[in-house]
């Protein structure tokens, strides 16, 4: 029995993705909206985690969807649109991070991560804990923050992350270990991984 979790949103049939991609390629451009609706929020969380800014993440996701639409004929596996799109978005986010000279400071209100189930009705104490974690995450390296987001926000297994990023499982585990150490240093007793 496999212990690997499927990424959140994986219950959506890859057949539906394949059908939508093929319809768009056949000239029904409106079907692309199905793919955008299906994956926008999921990948906005990832982009926000990597970029540290909701505004920058929204721009990156929008740009990635435009690029994906323009490059859709190059999608060799329409049933794996989500994985193909992820690579486009990941490259866009990494390029953005490398080019940013003036990153928002930790006190900047734009610096925040989006978690599943986050709601405006959460208590003040919970929001403060989340903000403290977000600030600590922003102090990690880009690679550590990315692995943390994919593992803990998106729920991907190391094998899934390795397949999407091209980084070995051993290297990903080392990055996660270093991320945990960094968070432990910054958060002390507030940090309890997995």
N, C-alpha and C positions, 0 to 999 in steps of 0.2 A: 504494500500500500504506500503510495507516494505521500510524502509530507509537504510537498510543494504546494503553495497556494497559487491560485490563478490570479492574475492581476484584476483589480476591481474593474468591473465593466466587461470582463471576459465572457460573461454569460451571453452577451450579444453575439449572435451567430456570425461566424466569419462568412457564411453563405450570404447573409444580408449585405455585408461589406462588398463581397464579390459582385453581387447583383447590382448594387448602386454604382460601383466603379465601372462596370461594363455598360450600364445605362448612360453614364456621363460620357464615356468614350464613344458611344453610339450617337451622341448628340443631345441627350436629355440633361443639359447642364443643371437644371433645377434639382436633380437627384443628389447633387453634391451637397446640398443643404442637409440631407440626412446624415452624411458623414460628419459634417461640422457639428450638428446638434449632438450626435452620439459621442464625440470625442473632445469637444471644446472644454468642458469643465474639468474633465479628467486630466488633460494635458496642461490646463491653466494652473492647476496645483503644482505640477512638476516645474513649469516655467517660473512660477513665483518662488518656489523653493530654491531654484538655481540662481535666479536674478535678484531676489530679495526685494522686489518691488512689484506690486500688483499692476501698476501702470506699464512698466517695462514688460511684464509677463503678457499682458493683454496685447501689446504691440507685437511681441514675438510670436504669439499664437496666431494672431491675425496674419502676419507676414508669412508664417509657415503654411497656413492654409492656402494662401494665394500661391505660394511657390509649389505646393503639392498639386494644386489644380493645374497650374501651368505645366508641371512635369508628369501629370497623371499617365500619359502614354508610356512613361518609363517604369511604371509600377509593374514589375514582372509577376507578382503574386497578388492579384486583387483581393483574394480572401485574407491576406495579411496586410491590409491597408493600415491598420493601427500601428503595426511594427514599422512599416515603411514611413508613415507620417512621423512617428516618434523620432526616427533618425534625422529627418529634415528639421524638426523642432529642436532636437538636441544640438545639432550643428549650429543652428541659428542662435540658441542661448549661449553656447560656449563662445561663439564669435563675439557676441554682445558683451559677455563678461571680460573677454580679453581686451576689447576695445574701450571699455569704460575706464576713463581716467579719474572721474569724480564720482566714486561710488557713494551712495547715500550712507550717512553715518548711522550708528546704531540707535541714535535718538530720533532719527528721521521717521515720521509717521508712516512713510511708504514702506518701511522695512517690516515685512510681515510674511508669514507663511500661511497657507490656507490648508486647514485640515478637513478631513471628511467629517461631516456632522457638525461643523462649527455653526453656532447660531447666536443671534443677538441676545437671546435670553440667558446665555451662560452667565454664571455668577462672576462678580468682580474678582474674586480670588482665583477662579479658574482662568479668567482672561489674563491675569497677572502672571500666572504660571506659564501660560502659553507664550506670552510676550518675553518672559525671561528665557525660555527655551529658544525662541526665535532669535533673540539677540546672541545667544551662545552659538547657535548654528551659523550665524553670519560670520563668526570669528573663525570657523573652520575653513580649510582649503576648499576650493571649488569641487575637487574630486571627492572629498569627504562628504560635502554637503549633498552632492548629486547621489552618491550611493545611499546616504541616509534617507533622502527623499524617495528614491525608488523602492527601497526596502520597507520603510516604515510608513510612508504616506501612500504609496501606490500598492504596497503589499506584494511586490515581485520577489521571486526566489533569486538566489545568487545565479543560478543557471539561466534564468530568464534575462537577468541583467547582463550577464556575460554574452548571451546570444545577441542582444540588442546593441551592446556597446563595443563588442570586440575585445574587452578586457578579460583576462583570465579570472576564473573563480577565486584562485588563490590571491591574486592581486586585489580583487574586490573585497575579500575577507580582511586583508591587511588594511585596506582603506577604512573599512567599517571599524576595525579594532582601533585604529588611530582616531577615528571620529568619536568613538566611545570614550577613549582616554581624554580627548580634548573636552568633551562635554563633562566628564567627571571632574576635570580640573576646574572648569568654569562654574559648574552647578553644585558640586559637592554632594551633599545628602539628597538634594532634590532630584538627582539623576538615578534612575533605575531602568536600565535597558531591558528590553524584551521581558 
